[in-house]
Amino acid sequence: MIEVKLEKLRNLFREMERGLIAYSGGIDSTLVAKIAYDILGDRALAVTAKSPSLLPEELADAIEQAKSIGIAHQIVETHEMENPNYSSNPVNRCYFCKSELHDTLKPLALELGYLYVIDGVNADDLQDYRPGIQAARERGARSPLAELGITKLEVREIAKFLELSCWNKPAQPCLSSRFPYGEEITIPKLNRVGRAEIYLRRLGYENIRVRSTGDTAKIELPSELIQQFIANTNLSKLIETFQSFGFVYITLDLEGYRSGKLNQVLPRFTN
């Protein structure tokens, strides 16, 4: 089954002839970039958007991963933080983020002669609340993974089959997703969340989130690791470090990490 979907993915790129990849460095867009390069060679270009909502470490990973694939790679800057429709953090914040991204990438693609801007949206993404997908569609972006019904699990299976080193990399959405809807997003807030998550990664915890509400940091990590975290972490040092980043209160979510947790409040906003 994986080999069948992989061949369909390759065939889709053969039909495209050329393509510019919206490349974040996550597993989805990395797989798309890998297939694009394998089929199109120098007719494929990966472009990564640099903004305050992207961790510098994630940008560095994207650069290294692109080098390992061999695909041509370019970095552009996006300015979604200058749009109050984005920084005010409404429930459709991602629409304005992806609008800025694709309003940057589409003219670049046309200028360089690429027929398509191609993203890493997969079939599972279509089942979640993702207003950014609408913005991409409005601007003519294509999503090969979603078009072929390839799920997140299948993305990882195909990436492992192709021996991509990032096949099991945890999802890493933009830092703006760490704030509850309605709370203004600022660059200092993004910076402190980013620094806090990097601190936890360096302690050995990869699949984590630091949710930010006002002056409070709420740490989320897989539920099966909570007791280990409490037992093995120097909590006094952690608190001191987080407070040096600008947080006042530091808490631990006892439910544990769950992707898309902030979206559970959406009925309150939309009803």
Wavefront OBJ file of the C-alpha trace (Angstrom):
o trace
v 0.000 0.000 0.000
v 2.803 2.426 0.903
v 4.666 1.627 -2.304
v 1.460 2.187 -4.319
v 0.855 5.621 -2.781
v 4.514 6.520 -3.190
v 4.331 5.743 -6.911
v 1.134 7.785 -7.255
v 2.926 10.673 -5.545
v 5.839 10.366 -7.955
v 3.481 10.276 -10.927
v 1.724 13.405 -9.728
v 5.028 15.273 -9.717
v 5.869 13.965 -13.185
v 2.651 15.605 -14.381
v 3.530 18.925 -12.718
v 6.873 19.308 -14.557
v 8.030 22.126 -12.236
v 7.176 23.138 -8.688
v 7.970 25.521 -5.862
v 7.591 23.841 -2.459
v 6.341 25.748 0.589
v 8.925 24.101 2.817
v 8.793 24.423 6.606
v 11.198 21.599 7.395
v 8.455 19.510 9.025
v 7.988 15.909 7.981
v 5.110 16.642 5.563
v 6.822 19.334 3.510
v 10.133 17.466 3.731
v 8.570 14.401 2.133
v 7.030 16.577 -0.583
v 10.399 18.261 -1.187
v 12.142 14.885 -1.351
v 9.752 13.491 -3.969
v 9.808 16.755 -5.918
v 13.588 16.695 -6.090
v 13.752 12.999 -6.974
v 11.378 13.512 -9.900
v 12.006 17.089 -11.001
v 15.609 17.678 -9.990
v 16.591 21.299 -10.655
v 13.012 22.044 -11.716
v 12.028 21.926 -8.027
v 12.712 24.651 -5.475
v 12.057 24.579 -1.715
v 11.281 27.937 -0.109
v 11.145 28.490 3.648
v 9.451 31.506 5.192
v 11.399 33.145 8.006
v 9.297 34.938 10.609
v 9.191 35.508 14.397
v 6.807 32.543 14.756
v 9.467 30.101 13.486
v 12.086 28.902 15.935
v 15.628 29.646 14.724
v 16.445 26.004 15.455
v 13.623 24.906 13.137
v 14.972 27.138 10.379
v 18.424 25.634 10.857
v 16.939 22.123 10.691
v 15.101 23.019 7.472
v 18.333 24.259 5.901
v 20.212 21.090 6.841
v 17.399 18.800 5.728
v 17.185 20.545 2.347
v 20.933 20.084 1.919
v 20.653 16.377 2.700
v 17.879 15.990 0.118
v 19.808 17.997 -2.468
v 16.962 20.305 -3.436
v 17.616 23.979 -4.187
v 16.531 26.007 -1.167
v 15.666 29.650 -0.712
v 14.625 31.654 2.368
v 12.164 34.533 2.230
v 10.827 36.756 4.988
v 7.135 37.084 5.724
v 5.519 39.876 7.722
v 2.302 38.498 9.164
v 3.070 40.166 12.500
v 2.446 43.534 10.831
v -1.159 42.527 10.126
v -3.483 43.221 13.113
v -5.853 40.572 11.751
v -3.089 38.116 12.596
v -1.536 39.579 15.737
v -4.920 40.029 17.444
v -5.125 36.213 17.315
v -8.686 35.549 16.121
v -9.875 31.979 15.635
v -8.997 32.236 11.945
v -5.500 33.584 12.624
v -3.964 30.910 10.395
v -5.908 32.256 7.427
v -3.960 35.499 7.607
v -0.681 33.680 8.175
v -1.106 31.494 5.088
v -2.403 34.467 3.098
v 0.851 36.285 3.817
v 2.864 33.168 2.994
v 1.206 32.460 -0.335
v 1.007 36.129 -1.306
v 4.803 35.987 -0.979
v 5.375 32.629 -2.650
v 2.996 32.878 -5.603
v 4.617 35.966 -7.187
v 8.026 34.379 -6.591
v 6.897 31.197 -8.328
v 5.584 33.144 -11.304
v 8.753 35.223 -11.511
v 10.955 32.122 -11.532
v 8.738 30.161 -13.905
v 7.330 27.578 -11.521
v 3.860 26.395 -12.397
v 2.720 25.558 -8.900
v 3.216 26.411 -5.256
v 3.013 23.054 -3.499
v 2.435 22.557 0.225
v 2.594 19.671 2.687
v -1.073 19.526 3.723
v -2.021 15.876 4.281
v -5.380 14.115 4.325
v -5.707 14.293 8.118
v -5.299 18.069 8.046
v -8.547 18.309 6.087
v -10.407 16.812 9.063
v -9.260 19.508 11.506
v -10.043 23.218 11.753
v -7.376 24.664 9.453
v -8.416 28.066 8.046
v -4.969 28.400 6.510
v -5.870 25.695 3.995
v -8.593 27.940 2.600
v -6.105 30.788 2.106
v -3.750 28.477 0.236
v -6.533 27.139 -1.981
v -7.699 30.658 -2.835
v -4.221 31.331 -4.168
v -4.027 28.185 -6.260
v -1.705 26.101 -4.079
v -1.643 22.347 -4.536
v -1.437 19.697 -1.829
v -0.254 16.376 -3.307
v -0.510 14.479 -0.031
v -4.121 15.525 0.517
v -5.000 15.035 -3.148
v -3.902 11.402 -2.910
v -5.495 10.787 0.501
v -2.144 10.281 2.239
v -2.537 10.489 6.019
v -0.007 11.649 8.610
v 0.787 8.041 9.540
v 1.370 7.199 5.890
v 3.592 10.263 5.506
v 5.813 8.888 8.269
v 5.746 5.373 6.799
v 6.745 6.626 3.350
v 9.440 8.875 4.837
v 10.836 5.933 6.805
v 10.750 3.754 3.667
v 12.764 6.456 1.873
v 15.164 6.621 4.852
v 14.514 10.266 5.616
v 16.165 11.003 8.956
v 13.224 13.165 10.074
v 10.564 10.472 9.519
v 9.570 10.489 13.202
v 10.120 14.182 13.897
v 7.401 15.561 16.208
v 4.962 18.039 14.704
v 6.093 21.623 15.278
v 3.408 24.145 14.329
v 4.242 27.836 14.461
v 4.776 29.411 17.861
v 1.603 31.501 17.536
v -0.377 28.309 18.141
v 0.769 28.410 21.783
v -1.566 31.298 22.666
v -5.308 31.126 23.423
v -7.516 32.732 20.805
v -8.100 36.414 21.530
v -4.796 37.039 23.312
v -2.599 39.414 21.341
v 0.555 37.901 19.905
v 3.748 39.930 20.129
v 7.332 39.223 19.189
v 8.527 39.234 22.859
v 5.824 36.672 23.704
v 6.881 34.476 20.790
v 10.508 34.749 21.854
v 9.868 33.668 25.437
v 7.771 30.681 24.343
v 10.443 29.662 21.866
v 13.228 29.921 24.429
v 11.183 27.909 26.939
v 10.544 25.101 24.465
v 14.196 24.970 23.448
v 15.135 24.721 27.131
v 12.851 21.691 27.544
v 14.163 20.086 24.364
v 17.671 20.356 25.730
v 16.475 18.485 28.799
v 15.554 15.641 26.456
v 11.837 16.285 25.916
v 11.017 16.579 22.219
v 7.239 16.252 21.895
v 6.309 19.184 24.133
v 4.454 22.475 24.104
v 4.708 25.545 26.300
v 1.288 27.195 26.201
v 1.280 30.864 27.121
v -1.629 32.656 28.768
v -0.829 36.102 30.101
v 2.158 35.696 32.412
v 1.615 31.949 32.833
v 3.508 29.180 31.076
v 1.758 25.803 30.962
v 4.010 22.898 30.075
v 2.473 20.040 28.099
v 4.305 16.785 27.560
v 3.079 13.230 26.883
v 1.049 11.995 29.862
v 3.227 8.907 30.294
v 6.245 11.167 30.902
v 4.703 13.448 33.529
v 5.860 11.478 36.586
v 9.326 11.063 35.102
v 9.474 14.794 34.391
v 8.549 15.700 37.967
v 10.968 13.177 39.457
v 13.967 13.930 37.256
v 13.723 17.674 36.598
v 15.274 20.325 38.782
v 12.016 22.221 39.163
v 13.571 25.135 41.012
v 16.039 25.627 38.188
v 13.257 25.299 35.603
v 11.137 27.923 37.363
v 14.095 30.269 37.656
v 14.900 29.816 33.961
v 11.323 30.340 32.756
v 11.027 33.454 34.919
v 14.211 34.782 33.349
v 12.446 34.428 29.988
v 9.617 36.647 31.267
v 7.031 34.253 32.662
v 5.743 34.781 36.197
v 3.871 31.537 36.801
v 4.890 28.069 35.569
v 2.414 25.189 35.581
v 2.220 21.605 34.314
v -0.800 20.319 32.371
v -1.804 17.092 34.121
v -3.859 15.912 31.146
v -0.713 15.811 29.048
v 0.092 16.903 25.530
v -2.621 16.629 22.888
v -2.297 18.138 19.434
v -4.841 20.858 18.703
v -5.841 21.241 22.341
v -6.502 24.976 22.021
v -9.159 24.242 19.396
v -11.388 22.647 22.030
v -12.676 26.141 22.871
v -13.823 26.824 19.305
v -17.534 26.118 19.941
v -17.508 28.949 22.494
v -16.225 31.358 19.838
v -18.334 30.159 16.944
v -21.719 29.532 18.590
l 1 2 3 4 5 6 7 8 9 10 11 12 13 14 15 16 17 18 19 20 21 22 23 24 25 26 27 28 29 30 31 32 33 34 35 36 37 38 39 40 41 42 43 44 45 46 47 48 49 50 51 52 53 54 55 56 57 58 59 60 61 62 63 64 65 66 67 68 69 70 71 72 73 74 75 76 77 78 79 80 81 82 83 84 85 86 87 88 89 90 91 92 93 94 95 96 97 98 99 100 101 102 103 104 105 106 107 108 109 110 111 112 113 114 115 116 117 118 119 120 121 122 123 124 125 126 127 128 129 130 131 132 133 134 135 136 137 138 139 140 141 142 143 144 145 146 147 148 149 150 151 152 153 154 155 156 157 158 159 160 161 162 163 164 165 166 167 168 169 170 171 172 173 174 175 176 177 178 179 180 181 182 183 184 185 186 187 188 189 190 191 192 193 194 195 196 197 198 199 200 201 202 203 204 205 206 207 208 209 210 211 212 213 214 215 216 217 218 219 220 221 222 223 224 225 226 227 228 229 230 231 232 233 234 235 236 237 238 239 240 241 242 243 244 245 246 247 248 249 250 251 252 253 254 255 256 257 258 259 260 261 262 263 264 265 266 267 268 269 270 271
